[in-house]
Amino acid sequence: MEFWDLFDGERRPLGRTRARGTPIEPEEFHTVVSIWTVDSNGNILLTLRDSQKESYPDTWENTGGSALAGETSSQAAVRELLEETGIAAEESELTLLGTQKARNSFVDHYALRRDVPLSRIQLQPGETADAKWVSLQMLEEMIADLTLAKPIGEQFNAIREIFLAFLYKSID
């Protein structure tokens, strides 16, 4: 069973944890990480949510998940990236794009520059069913037609400008 560290609305530790799947009180928050992997051509790595997922099955998303109790945000990002895609990264390779305060969570958005052939992506059974590289234009189309999971599109739209600055810097 997974446990999450809890924080108040100012992201101060509350000194307690909550088991995944148990209700979180309105004044409690946990850490969620979102990792946008970008290749040297400016393409963005997406994975297909497994058809058995409770929310947004068979929709595309970037890599992400909740930080486990005792993990830092960047440690969680490295772990989630490895679990969901098989991509091994160091914390120092991640760029923090920003943080969003969402319903009961602080979402830390990271970017990683990495060229990885699709043949080397290792999917996580029960989590990810497929992977693909998409252009920014394709990502925008997927946000519009909801083939990208709706919350992921909303999160992307909130960090769009800083992501674009990272993206264009990565393909200069």
FIMI-425417 format. One record per residue (C-alpha): x, y, z; residue in three letters. Coordinates in steps of 0.02 Angstrom, whole numbers. Example, Ala and Ser with C-alpha at 12.3 -4.5 7.8 and 13.67 -1.06 7.14 Angstrom:
% residues 2
        X        Y        Z   code
      615     -225      390    ALA
      684      -53      357    SER
This chain:
% residues 172
        X        Y        Z   code
        0        0        0    MET
       62      174      -45    GLU
       68      314       83    PHE
       83      499       46    TRP
      155      637      155    ASP
       25      770      194    LEU
       48      958      186    PHE
      -57     1110      227    ASP
     -112     1237       98    GLY
       56     1326      111    GLU
      148     1162       81    ARG
      209     1148      259    ARG
      224      966      317    PRO
       82      910      430    LEU
      187      769      504    GLY
       67      632      450    ARG
       30      521      302    THR
     -123      459      211    ARG
     -144      292      123    ALA
     -180      304      -63    ARG
     -365      282      -95    GLY
     -421      352       72    THR
     -508      521       73    PRO
     -400      675       94    ILE
     -474      814      198    GLU
     -504      982      109    PRO
     -359     1065      202    GLU
     -237      923      164    GLU
     -125      911       11    PHE
        1      786      -59    HIS
      136      801     -192    THR
      107      747     -372    VAL
      241      752     -506    VAL
      221      779     -692    SER
      367      744     -808    ILE
      373      810     -987    TRP
      508      717    -1085    THR
      564      810    -1241    VAL
      682      745    -1376    ASP
      809      846    -1475    SER
      682      873    -1614    ASN
      557      953    -1495    GLY
      443      801    -1487    ASN
      354      759    -1325    ILE
      342      583    -1253    LEU
      166      524    -1211    LEU
      106      359    -1141    THR
      -65      279    -1159    LEU
     -156      248     -997    ARG
     -198       64     -975    ASP
     -377       15    -1020    SER
     -402      -49     -841    GLN
     -363      119     -759    LYS
     -509      186     -659    GLU
     -494      363     -724    SER
     -463      414     -904    TYR
     -427      239     -972    PRO
     -360      230    -1150    ASP
     -312      413    -1155    THR
     -137      483    -1176    TRP
      -36      572    -1042    GLU
      138      624     -994    ASN
      230      531     -857    THR
      176      567     -680    GLY
      111      510     -513    GLY
      111      541     -327    SER
      264      558     -217    ALA
      276      421      -88    LEU
      297      458       97    ALA
      478      509      130    GLY
      515      551      -53    GLU
      558      723     -117    THR
      468      786     -270    SER
      620      761     -382    SER
      649      585     -313    GLN
      468      544     -356    ALA
      491      613     -532    ALA
      644      502     -561    VAL
      551      349     -492    ARG
      392      379     -592    GLU
      491      404     -752    LEU
      583      240     -726    LEU
      426      144     -676    GLU
      315      204     -817    GLU
      440      215     -960    THR
      602      129     -910    GLY
      694      295     -933    ILE
      829      313     -800    ALA
      869      493     -756    ALA
      961      585     -620    GLU
      875      720     -517    GLU
     1003      844     -583    SER
      941      813     -762    GLU
      765      873     -720    LEU
      711     1053     -744    THR
      574     1112     -626    LEU
      451     1210     -734    LEU
      337     1260     -592    GLY
      207     1205     -466    THR
       18     1208     -475    GLN
      -96     1197     -326    LYS
     -235     1081     -378    ALA
     -376      994     -286    ARG
     -285      918     -135    ASN
     -116      916     -219    SER
       35     1017     -265    PHE
       84      967     -442    VAL
      268      992     -480    ASP
      301      999     -666    HIS
      471      940     -727    TYR
      549      931     -899    ALA
      684      812     -958    LEU
      783      820    -1119    ARG
      811      644    -1181    ARG
      821      554    -1348    ASP
      749      380    -1323    VAL
      692      267    -1464    PRO
      516      199    -1437    LEU
      591       24    -1445    SER
      681       63    -1280    ARG
      526      123    -1187    ILE
      478       -5    -1054    GLN
      293        6    -1014    LEU
      227      -25     -838    GLN
       92     -161     -839    PRO
      -73      -93     -773    GLY
      -14       87     -796    GLU
       50      116     -972    THR
       -5       22    -1129    ALA
       87      114    -1268    ASP
      204      259    -1300    ALA
      231      384    -1439    LYS
      324      545    -1478    TRP
      214      689    -1533    VAL
      247      862    -1599    SER
      185     1015    -1505    LEU
       50     1036    -1638    GLN
       -7      856    -1612    MET
      -10      883    -1424    LEU
     -120     1037    -1449    GLU
     -239      935    -1558    GLU
     -246      797    -1427    MET
     -288      924    -1293    ILE
     -429      992    -1401    ALA
     -503      823    -1448    ASP
     -478      749    -1273    LEU
     -370      603    -1330    THR
     -250      676    -1202    LEU
     -325      647    -1029    ALA
     -423      804     -986    LYS
     -330      845     -823    PRO
     -162      829     -911    ILE
     -219      951    -1045    GLY
     -278     1073     -911    GLU
     -113     1059     -819    GLN
      -16     1084     -980    PHE
     -116     1240    -1023    ASN
      -72     1313     -852    ALA
      116     1291     -882    ILE
      112     1317    -1071    ARG
      222     1473    -1078    GLU
      362     1406     -968    ILE
      354     1238    -1059    PHE
      370     1326    -1227    LEU
      522     1421    -1163    ALA
      600     1255    -1111    PHE
      550     1171    -1276    LEU
      621     1306    -1388    TYR
      780     1316    -1286    LYS
      800     1127    -1307    SER
      790     1132    -1497    ILE
      898     1286    -1528    ASP
